């Protein structure tokens, strides 16, 4: 039987922590940064936990 393949798009966007939580980057931090306040940009640096609704689907894609 063939091995399950990791979904490369999901792998590039989601990180698994040591305790098994899924983390992702925040949106709106890629461009047009001059109009955003320093406080807003600083908060955009932090990664977020993947919502509970999406966790199962992403675990399947990542093969975990």
C-alpha positions in Angstrom: 0.0 0.0 0.0 1.3 3.5 -0.9 2.3 6.0 1.8 0.2 9.1 2.4 1.7 12.2 0.8 2.0 15.5 2.7 0.1 18.3 1.1 2.9 20.7 0.2 0.7 23.8 0.2 -0.4 23.1 3.7 3.1 22.2 4.8 4.4 25.7 3.7 1.7 27.5 5.5 1.2 25.6 8.8 3.8 24.8 11.5 3.4 22.1 14.1 4.6 23.0 17.6 6.4 20.6 20.0 3.2 19.9 21.8 1.3 19.2 18.5 -0.6 22.5 18.1 -0.9 23.9 14.6 0.2 27.5 14.0 -0.2 29.8 11.0 0.9 33.2 9.9 -1.5 36.2 10.3 -3.1 37.7 7.2 -2.6 41.3 6.0 1.2 41.4 6.8 2.5 40.9 3.3 2.4 44.3 1.6 1.0 47.9 1.9 2.7 48.2 5.2 3.3 51.9 5.1 -0.3 52.8 5.9 -0.4 50.3 8.8 0.6 51.6 12.3 3.7 50.2 14.0 1.5 48.7 16.7 -0.6 46.9 14.1 2.4 45.6 12.3 4.0 44.4 15.5 0.8 42.4 16.3 0.8 40.9 12.8 4.3 39.3 13.5 2.8 36.8 16.0 1.6 33.4 14.7 -1.9 32.2 15.5 -3.3 28.8 16.5 -5.3 27.2 13.7 -9.0 27.2 14.7 -10.5 24.0 16.0 -12.8 23.8 13.0 -9.8 23.6 10.6 -7.4 21.5 12.7 -8.7 18.1 11.7 -8.7 18.9 8.0 -5.2 20.3 8.2 -3.9 17.2 10.2 -5.2 15.0 7.4 -3.4 17.2 4.8 -0.2 17.1 6.8 -0.4 13.4 7.5 -0.4 13.8 11.3 
